[in-house]
Amino acid sequence: MSTAMLTQDDAGTPPASATPKMPLRPAPRVRRTRLLASTRVQSMLLLVALLGAWEGAVRLFKVPVHLVPPVSNIAVALWRGLATSPMAKDGFWYHGGVTVAEILLGFLIGSGVGLAIGIVVSQMPKLEALLEPYVAALQSVPKVAIAPIIVVWLGFGIGSKVMIICLLTFFPVLVTSIAGFKAVDADRIDLLRSLSATRWQIFRKAKFPSALPYIFAGLNMAAAFSVVGAVVGEFVGAQAGLGVLILQMEAQADTGGSFAVCVVLSVIGIVMTDVLRRVQRRVLHWMPTDTSQRTVSV
């Protein structure tokens, strides 16, 4: 009788060589990558289906082009605008560059000032109570209503558009940052105080890391508002920009061109949001970014 047979009969278990090997599961990062790639493919297929339904519905019901243009007209206008020279005054590159410059300047200045004031206010509870009614009042003022006044003050140049964007991006970052600094666990602060930590060390080790998810949430909202603010400012009064291009195309009844400019604005917003999410994943590497990733990693 062989040794393998004796081992199986005596112990009642098959030998190690006879046990089936379980298939190795892919690493969590590999599974997240696969899930992300699958989601992107599904999103693209959904977009193609929606555009196809749009094109078919417009042609089937014979909707006038000046009301809702078919997707093919929008694609032609988009190609015509992108195929021009970067310095051409009737192309998308020149006007898009002006709008992107306004968006980036307004977003950086407005978000930076909002975060700085949020940090100061979070360290001074009395100052927060003093400024709270003024912040609520200013936040309630419709920025579209005061945009013409800002243009009168600062002129038709880039300064008025940057100011409008600053007003739109300042309050989301300010409010979310203050809420984030308040959401820190009190036990962590008590622990640091028991270790004789200074006020700056408590802020750096406990308050600021706990507030980062709230700050990034405010930055994501500010990124969307910055695109809206740039277009609103250009509608009120500007010499160049995608908003000016939309007004020119609407005056010429070029609805397809107007939709094409809106596509460019959407791409700008998507790129800004994607950049912020990448930065957020690097900074907040210790927490899951969404529910799907949390489910996959289990």
Secondary structure, DSSP 8 states (H G I E B T S, - for coil): --HHHHHHHHHSS--GGGS--------HHHHHHHHHHHHHHHHHHHHHHHHHHHHHHHHHTT--TTTS--HHHHHHHHHHHHTS-TT-TTSHHHHHHHHHHHHHHHHHHHHHHHHHHHHHHHH-HHHHHHHHHHHHHHHHS-HHHHHHHHHHHH-SSHHHHHHHHHHHHHHHHHHHHHHHHHTS-HHHHHHHHHTT--HHHHIIIIIHHHHHHHHHHHHHHHHHHHHHHHHHHHHHS-SSSHHHHHHHHHHTT-HHHHHHHHHHHHHHHHHHHHHHHHHHHHHTTTS-SSHHHHHHT-
